[in-house]
Amino acid sequence: MRKLVCLSLFSFASFGATLHPLSDTPQEQIAKINRALFVYDITEAESLFATTCAGTTQIALTASCEHEAGEIAAARDDDQQALAHYRKALAAWDADTKASPANRITTIINLGDTYRRLRRATEAQQTFADALKLLDPASPPVLRATALIRAGALCDEMNDTVRARQLLDQALAILRPLKESVQPQLAMALNETGLLELKSGTYKPAEMQLREGLALANAAFGEENPETASYMTNLALALLVQGQYSGADVLLRRARFVIESHAGKESLRLVPVLAELGSLEKREGKFRLAEENTEHALGILIHRIPYDTEQIVLTRVSLAGIYIRERKAVEAEALLPPAIEAERGFYNAGRTLADGLRELAELRVLQNQMPQAAALYREAIELYDDALGSSHPDIGPVLREYIDVMKRNKAPRAERREIEARVHAIESAPSS
């Protein structure tokens, strides 16, 4: 399972409308901006913003307007602009002695999540820590839960799965008993928990979490919202890794239609959809379509983010894997080895690196470089064992590929029999 190559973007509008005090007409306009963002009507949000915020000199309104400007920029996939606006909003909240602490904390959470999307993990980690410190028993429970979810997602990306699970479990414990409408936040918590389960190789629990998250997102945002499409994409990934290809195909094509209709064909939100469509099409032998969609995803990323960032590296690995299936060794060689070296900088363990090493091993087989292929398979298998457990069913196919390379390398029969026995044990084990 390849890691999703782009983070889903969740807007502040999903919880912010419950936090702003609506005491005068400008604040009512701010609430309308929130509602427009909630249904992903960016044009309406920008129109309301221009009417409400142009030329304002009120400190409190300046803070709200800068925050909403950050929300609009994030919806437009411009995280650098969003970052600048959130910083200005925070400075304005700090200058307003009458400002609600909840408003200030909300801006801090969004600032941290923007750092997260920009892959500035250290700053994101510190910002979320600041938000959690500022929360107290009088803070809205939904705000605490949101901070925990964002921090948990960051820990997952940093491969601290134990801490990620602790934070997400805390968020779910807060949200489940609440009587008020918390569908967006609960959907978000379930989505992140489902992705964590996927990463751990526990696919059925992941599917259950992601299905519940999608149902809540549908109820909160509506099926035609790009926010909901991100949940569809993640559920499709869970179906893909379980071989449920038709169900995954329906979800991905629906998600693609929704995002292209509302956010355009060059939206960053489209990248994970295209990446998983490419993965599905590769599995089905539709290599031309897989190559087309993955190249489209890579093109979107290259024009929007730095070339050496994680999302681009992962997409290059995926595209190289398609080239390998097409037996385009030259094209794969140009992409894959430098991408794997970059992956080693992002991950020192885990399934994502194991998947990449397996692809590189397959390339070396294609190039008839069997000793190098064998070494890569051994390294990948060790990583799979650590990430999934030595008896996980996903390891069986990797071991079979390694056995074939061992035969071509004329490895001793006793060594091969040992691996063959392990494959037999894995494939004979009852499915959980």
Secondary structure, DSSP 8 states (H G I E B T S, - for coil): ----SS-----THHHHTTTS---SHHHHHHHHHHHHHHTT-HHHHHHHHHHHHTT---HHHHHHHHHHHHHHHHHTT-HHHHHHHHHHHHHHHHH-TT--HHHHHHHHHHHHHHHHHTT-HHHHHHHHHHHHHH--TTS-HHHHHHHHHHHHHHHHHTT-HHHHHHHHHHHHHHHTT--S--HHHHHHHHHHHHHHHHHHT-HHHHHHHHHHHHHHHHHHH-TTSHHHHHHHHHHHHHHHHTT-HHHHHHHHHHHHHHHHHHH-TT-TTHHHHHHHHHHHHHHTT-HHHHHHHHHHHHHHHHTTS-TTSHHHHHHHHHHHHHHHHTT-HHHHHHHHHHHHHHHHHH-SSSHHHHHHHHHHHHHHHHTT-HHHHHHHHHHHHHHHHHHH-TT-TTHHHHHHHHHHHHHHTT--HHHHHHHHHHHHHHHHS---
